[in-house]
């Protein structure tokens, strides 16, 4: 089996397991040349920190000293050997010192996107959680979650039902805020133009963190917190979360709405003109839940029992009376 020269780099930075150390010691004993190389690595490790050598001048100087010490090996053979090993070692150490953190942080994502005018998309996550992604929105989900942290990136609007784990947190990152979650149902909406982030908590507990990872607010169920990144202000409201989050169930809810407001919504949805017989009828208020897959007749039948009203449909005209 070929020797893994990355072990030389790991040895210099002091990051070897017992098994790897035994493999390195076995390689060391295979030849006098290996022994000499290993001894010089020991000197480099003890005498100076690696970052002192991580310049072309210091590397050349170190190899020059290295060359002079190993007089038992022919100069030409030594240079070839050292350059071969050093290329591997210095490359790997460079990654280990300057790229270790970035490599750990670099993740690959699956990107989910719902374009304007498209239907809400339900996205099941590997941990048993579910996300509903609204139109004009993008969600980035890692190809796999770590034990310590589950993190997704949102641009737009999504409703989350997060499955609680015994350990580790769930994070929703936006451009302006990060939402830390336990077992929770909540809604997040980002607005590109105003840079607002709106978080609505239906159940459970979430904590909001700013861009500097400072905890700024712990939400309670029934609250909607809107953060404006321009003036860095938070607005807190108590709302009916069922109304605010109904979109993910393909519903829209009209709370304490006049019949005029309701029929105006229906006119747009079904592309019809709805006529109300009287002003008094138009000003009556109702709570109306409309499923987006219901037909006009089905919605009007529901209104018949709520209002009560009578209706008739003539092509694209609807007439409503008491």
C-alpha positions as CSV (number, residue, x, y, z in Angstrom):
1,X,0.0,0.0,0.0
2,X,1.4,3.4,-0.9
3,X,2.2,5.7,1.9
4,X,-0.2,8.6,2.6
5,X,2.1,11.7,2.5
6,X,-0.6,13.8,4.1
7,X,0.5,12.2,7.3
8,X,3.6,14.3,7.1
9,X,1.6,17.4,7.1
10,X,-0.6,16.2,9.9
11,X,2.5,15.4,11.9
12,X,3.9,18.9,11.5
13,X,0.6,20.5,12.7
14,X,0.2,17.9,15.5
15,X,-3.0,16.3,14.2
16,X,-2.3,12.5,14.1
17,X,-4.3,9.7,15.6
18,X,-2.5,6.8,17.3
19,X,-3.1,4.6,14.3
20,X,-1.8,7.3,11.9
21,X,1.3,7.8,14.1
22,X,2.0,4.1,13.9
23,X,1.8,4.2,10.1
24,X,4.2,7.1,10.0
25,X,6.7,5.4,12.3
26,X,6.5,2.3,10.1
27,X,7.2,4.4,7.0
28,X,10.1,6.1,8.8
29,X,11.8,2.8,9.4
30,X,11.5,1.6,5.7
31,X,14.7,3.4,4.6
32,X,17.5,5.7,5.8
33,X,16.2,8.3,3.4
34,X,12.8,8.2,5.1
35,X,14.5,8.5,8.4
36,X,16.4,11.6,7.4
37,X,13.3,13.2,6.0
38,X,11.4,12.5,9.1
39,X,14.2,13.9,11.4
40,X,14.2,17.1,9.4
41,X,10.4,17.4,9.8
42,X,10.9,17.0,13.5
43,X,13.4,19.9,13.5
44,X,11.0,22.1,11.5
45,X,8.2,21.3,13.9
46,X,10.2,22.0,17.0
47,X,12.3,25.0,15.9
48,X,9.8,27.2,14.2
49,X,6.1,27.6,13.5
50,X,5.0,26.8,10.1
51,X,3.7,30.2,9.3
52,X,7.3,31.5,9.6
53,X,8.2,29.2,6.7
54,X,5.1,29.9,4.6
55,X,6.9,32.4,2.3
56,X,9.0,31.5,-0.8
57,X,12.2,33.0,0.9
58,X,11.9,31.0,4.1
59,X,10.9,27.8,2.3
60,X,14.0,28.1,0.1
61,X,16.1,28.8,3.2
62,X,14.8,25.9,5.1
63,X,15.4,23.5,2.2
64,X,18.9,24.9,1.8
65,X,19.6,24.1,5.4
66,X,17.9,20.7,5.0
67,X,20.2,20.0,2.0
68,X,23.4,20.7,3.9
69,X,22.6,18.5,6.8
70,X,21.9,15.3,4.8
71,X,25.4,14.8,3.4
72,X,25.1,11.1,3.1
73,X,22.6,11.3,0.3
74,X,23.7,12.5,-3.2
75,X,22.8,16.1,-3.8
76,X,20.9,15.5,-7.0
77,X,18.9,12.6,-5.5
78,X,18.2,14.6,-2.4
79,X,16.8,17.6,-4.2
80,X,14.4,15.4,-6.3
81,X,13.3,13.5,-3.2
82,X,12.8,16.6,-1.0
83,X,10.9,18.5,-3.7
84,X,8.6,15.6,-4.3
85,X,7.8,15.2,-0.6
86,X,7.8,18.9,0.1
87,X,5.3,19.7,-2.7
88,X,2.9,17.3,-1.1
89,X,3.5,18.4,2.5
90,X,3.5,22.2,1.8
91,X,0.3,21.9,-0.3
92,X,-1.5,20.0,2.4
93,X,-0.2,22.1,5.2
94,X,-1.2,25.2,3.4
95,X,-4.8,23.9,3.1
96,X,-4.7,22.8,6.8
97,X,-3.6,26.2,8.1
98,X,-5.3,28.6,5.8
99,X,-8.2,26.6,4.4
100,X,-9.2,24.3,7.3
101,X,-12.0,26.5,8.6
102,X,-13.3,27.4,5.1
103,X,-13.3,23.8,4.1
104,X,-15.3,22.8,7.1
105,X,-17.8,25.6,6.5
106,X,-18.2,24.9,2.8
107,X,-21.3,23.0,2.2
108,X,-23.1,21.8,-0.9
109,X,-26.8,22.7,-1.2
110,X,-29.9,21.6,-2.9
111,X,-31.7,24.7,-4.2
112,X,-35.5,24.8,-4.3
113,X,-37.1,27.7,-6.2
114,X,-40.8,28.7,-6.7
115,X,-41.2,31.3,-9.4
116,X,-43.8,34.0,-9.4
117,X,-47.3,32.7,-10.2
118,X,-46.4,29.1,-9.3
119,X,-48.1,27.0,-6.6
120,X,-46.8,26.7,-3.1
121,X,-44.3,23.8,-2.8
122,X,-44.0,21.5,0.2
123,X,-40.4,20.4,0.8
124,X,-39.9,17.4,3.3
125,X,-36.4,17.6,5.0
126,X,-34.3,14.6,5.9
127,X,-34.8,15.2,9.6
128,X,-38.6,14.8,9.4
129,X,-39.3,18.6,9.3
130,X,-41.4,20.2,6.5
131,X,-41.1,23.5,4.7
132,X,-43.7,25.2,2.5
133,X,-42.1,27.5,0.0
134,X,-44.2,30.4,-1.3
135,X,-43.9,31.8,-4.8
136,X,-41.0,34.1,-5.7
137,X,-38.9,32.4,-3.1
138,X,-35.7,30.3,-2.9
139,X,-34.6,27.8,-0.2
140,X,-31.1,26.3,0.0
141,X,-30.9,23.1,2.0
142,X,-27.6,21.2,2.7
143,X,-27.3,17.8,1.1
144,X,-27.0,16.4,4.6
145,X,-27.5,17.9,8.1
146,X,-24.8,17.7,10.8
147,X,-25.5,16.4,14.2
148,X,-24.8,19.7,15.9
149,X,-26.6,22.1,13.5
150,X,-29.3,22.1,10.8
151,X,-29.1,25.2,8.7
152,X,-31.1,26.4,5.7
153,X,-30.9,29.7,3.8
154,X,-34.1,31.5,2.8
155,X,-34.8,34.3,0.3
156,X,-38.6,35.0,0.1
157,X,-41.3,33.4,2.2
158,X,-41.6,30.0,3.8
159,X,-43.6,28.3,6.5
160,X,-41.6,25.8,8.7
161,X,-42.7,22.9,10.9
162,X,-39.5,21.8,12.5
163,X,-39.0,18.4,14.2
164,X,-37.3,18.7,17.6
165,X,-34.1,16.8,18.2
166,X,-32.6,15.8,21.5
167,X,-29.5,17.9,20.6
168,X,-28.6,20.4,18.1
169,X,-30.5,23.4,16.7
170,X,-32.2,24.4,13.5
171,X,-31.2,27.7,11.9
172,X,-32.9,29.7,9.2
173,X,-30.5,32.3,7.7
174,X,-31.6,35.4,5.8
175,X,-29.5,38.3,4.6
176,X,-30.3,40.3,7.7
177,X,-31.3,37.8,10.5
178,X,-30.8,34.2,11.7
179,X,-33.7,32.4,13.4
180,X,-32.7,29.7,15.9
181,X,-35.4,27.1,16.3
182,X,-36.3,24.2,18.5
183,X,-39.4,22.1,17.8
184,X,-41.5,24.9,16.3
185,X,-44.0,26.1,13.7
186,X,-43.3,29.5,12.3
187,X,-43.3,31.7,9.2
188,X,-40.5,33.8,7.7
189,X,-40.8,36.4,5.0
190,X,-38.0,38.5,3.6
191,X,-38.6,41.6,1.5
192,X,-36.0,42.5,-1.1
193,X,-36.7,46.2,-1.6
194,X,-37.1,47.3,2.0
195,X,-34.7,44.6,3.5
196,X,-37.4,43.7,6.1
197,X,-37.5,40.3,7.7
198,X,-40.9,39.3,9.1
199,X,-41.1,36.3,11.5
200,X,-44.4,34.9,12.8
201,X,-44.4,32.3,15.5
202,X,-47.3,29.8,15.5
203,X,-46.0,27.5,18.2
204,X,-42.8,26.6,20.1
205,X,-39.9,29.0,20.6
206,X,-37.5,30.9,18.3
207,X,-34.7,33.3,19.0
208,X,-33.7,36.0,16.5
209,X,-30.0,36.8,16.0
210,X,-28.5,39.8,14.1
211,X,-25.8,39.7,11.5
212,X,-23.1,39.8,14.3
213,X,-24.7,36.7,15.9
214,X,-26.1,38.7,18.8
215,X,-29.3,37.4,20.3
216,X,-31.8,40.3,19.9
217,X,-35.3,38.8,20.7
218,X,-36.9,35.6,21.9
219,X,-40.4,35.2,20.5
220,X,-43.5,33.9,22.0
221,X,-46.4,32.1,20.1
222,X,-48.8,34.6,18.5
223,X,-46.1,37.2,17.9
224,X,-45.0,38.7,14.6
225,X,-41.6,40.5,14.6
226,X,-40.6,42.7,11.7
227,X,-37.0,43.8,11.5
228,X,-36.1,46.7,9.3
229,X,-32.4,46.5,8.5
230,X,-32.1,50.1,7.2
231,X,-32.9,51.7,10.6
232,X,-32.2,48.5,12.6
233,X,-35.6,48.6,14.4
234,X,-37.9,45.8,15.5
235,X,-41.7,46.0,15.5
236,X,-43.6,43.4,17.6
237,X,-47.3,42.6,17.1
238,X,-49.7,40.1,18.5
239,X,-51.7,38.6,15.6
240,X,-53.9,35.7,14.6
241,X,-51.2,33.4,13.2
242,X,-53.8,31.2,11.5
243,X,-54.6,34.1,9.2
244,X,-51.0,35.0,8.6
245,X,-49.8,31.5,7.8
246,X,-52.9,30.2,5.9
247,X,-51.2,30.6,2.6
248,X,-49.1,27.4,3.1
249,X,-52.4,25.4,3.2
250,X,-53.5,26.8,-0.1
251,X,-56.0,29.0,1.7
252,X,-56.6,32.7,2.2
253,X,-58.4,33.9,5.3
254,X,-60.4,37.1,5.5
255,X,-60.8,38.1,9.1
256,X,-63.5,40.5,10.0
257,X,-63.8,41.5,6.4
258,X,-66.8,43.2,4.8
259,X,-68.8,41.3,2.1
260,X,-67.5,43.9,-0.3
261,X,-63.9,43.0,0.5
262,X,-64.7,39.3,0.2
263,X,-66.4,39.6,-3.3
264,X,-63.5,41.9,-4.5
265,X,-61.1,39.0,-3.7
266,X,-63.4,36.6,-5.5
267,X,-63.7,38.9,-8.5
268,X,-59.9,38.9,-8.9
269,X,-59.5,35.2,-8.3
270,X,-62.2,34.0,-10.7
271,X,-62.0,36.9,-13.2
272,X,-65.7,37.8,-12.8
273,X,-67.7,40.9,-12.0
274,X,-69.7,40.5,-8.7
275,X,-72.7,42.9,-8.1
276,X,-74.1,43.5,-4.6
277,X,-77.6,44.6,-4.3
278,X,-77.3,47.1,-1.5
279,X,-74.7,49.1,0.5
280,X,-76.0,47.6,3.7
281,X,-75.3,44.1,2.5
282,X,-71.8,45.2,1.3
283,X,-70.8,46.5,4.7
284,X,-71.7,43.4,6.7
285,X,-68.6,41.7,8.2
286,X,-67.6,38.1,8.2
287,X,-64.7,35.7,8.8
288,X,-64.2,33.8,5.6
289,X,-61.7,30.9,4.8
290,X,-61.3,30.2,1.1
291,X,-59.4,27.3,-0.3
292,X,-57.6,28.1,-3.4
293,X,-58.8,25.0,-5.2
294,X,-62.5,25.7,-4.6
295,X,-64.7,26.8,-7.4
296,X,-66.7,30.0,-7.5
297,X,-69.9,28.1,-6.9
298,X,-68.5,26.3,-3.9
299,X,-67.3,29.6,-2.3
300,X,-70.7,31.2,-2.9
301,X,-72.5,28.3,-1.4
302,X,-70.4,28.8,1.8
303,X,-71.3,32.5,1.8
304,X,-75.0,31.5,1.5
305,X,-74.8,30.0,4.9
306,X,-72.6,32.8,6.4
307,X,-74.5,35.8,5.1
308,X,-77.1,34.5,4.3
309,X,-77.4,35.5,0.7
310,X,-78.8,34.4,-2.7
311,X,-76.8,34.5,-5.9
312,X,-77.1,33.9,-9.6
313,X,-74.4,33.6,-12.2
314,X,-74.8,34.8,-15.7
315,X,-71.6,34.2,-17.8
316,X,-69.0,36.4,-16.1
317,X,-71.5,38.3,-14.0
318,X,-72.5,37.4,-10.5
319,X,-75.5,39.0,-8.7
320,X,-75.8,38.7,-4.9
321,X,-78.9,39.7,-2.9
322,X,-80.3,39.1,0.6
